[in-house]
């Protein structure tokens, strides 16, 4: 129940309507905040919820704020990528990519999925190829895209990786399949 309430409180943040749940006008989250002169509507049972969750308002507020996706920073993403790269480059794995992008495409299709039907996968592969030093022109030619498209995809994925855990996990899976 605790996680569900946190999820509901953070929905306006996820949708990009506000940066913090207490800023959303219609959210009940603000009634958990310790503010003087607040009038809790009679239908909202804040104390009953806290009792059911065996917690207090400070703990609930901190839990929600810790899960706020806007609190994830570029530094968190960098740490994630460093950990992933450390894991993939340890002594038990061969840390190399095939020289040919076409060979990479074949390997990704065999081990992860088809980039023609999975746009997320394709975009993450573009990001990874750029990060690994492949030329933008070569990537564009191999994927039948323009240079501008490749650069736009790369910027988009950099932003997505900051907040979207699914993208982070899929990138990690691609790396593991290519680096082992």
JOJO-V86484 format. One record per residue. RES is the residue in three letters. OMEGA is omega as a letter, one per 30 degrees, with the letter a starting at -180 (999 if undefined). Layout:
RES_OMEGA, RES_OMEGA
This chain:
UNK_l, UNK_a, UNK_l, UNK_l, UNK_l, UNK_l, UNK_a, UNK_l, UNK_a, UNK_l, UNK_l, UNK_l, UNK_l, UNK_a, UNK_l, UNK_a, UNK_l, UNK_l, UNK_a, UNK_a, UNK_a, UNK_l, UNK_a, UNK_a, UNK_a, UNK_a, UNK_l, UNK_a, UNK_a, UNK_l, UNK_l, UNK_a, UNK_l, UNK_l, UNK_l, UNK_l, UNK_l, UNK_l, UNK_a, UNK_l, UNK_a, UNK_a, UNK_a, UNK_a, UNK_a, UNK_a, UNK_l, UNK_l, UNK_a, UNK_l, UNK_l, UNK_a, UNK_a, UNK_a, UNK_l, UNK_a, UNK_l, UNK_l, UNK_l, UNK_l, UNK_l, UNK_l, UNK_l, UNK_a, UNK_l, UNK_a, UNK_a, UNK_a, UNK_l, UNK_l, UNK_l, UNK_a, UNK_l, UNK_a, UNK_l, UNK_l, UNK_l, UNK_l, UNK_l, UNK_a, UNK_l, UNK_l, UNK_l, UNK_a, UNK_l, UNK_a, UNK_a, UNK_a, UNK_l, UNK_a, UNK_a, UNK_a, UNK_l, UNK_a, UNK_l, UNK_l, UNK_l, UNK_a, UNK_a, UNK_l, UNK_l, UNK_l, UNK_l, UNK_l, UNK_l, UNK_a, UNK_l, UNK_a, UNK_a, UNK_a, UNK_a, UNK_a, UNK_a, UNK_a, UNK_l, UNK_a, UNK_a, UNK_a, UNK_l, UNK_l, UNK_l, UNK_a, UNK_l, UNK_l, UNK_l, UNK_l, UNK_a, UNK_l, UNK_l, UNK_a, UNK_a, UNK_l, UNK_l, UNK_a, UNK_a, UNK_l, UNK_l, UNK_l, UNK_a, UNK_l, UNK_a, UNK_a, UNK_a, UNK_l, UNK_l, UNK_l, UNK_a, UNK_l, UNK_l, UNK_a, UNK_l, UNK_l, UNK_a, UNK_l, UNK_a, UNK_a, UNK_l, UNK_l, UNK_a, UNK_a, UNK_a, UNK_a, UNK_a, UNK_a, UNK_l, UNK_l, UNK_l, UNK_l, UNK_l, UNK_l, UNK_l, UNK_l, UNK_l, UNK_a, UNK_a, UNK_a, UNK_a, UNK_a, UNK_l, UNK_999
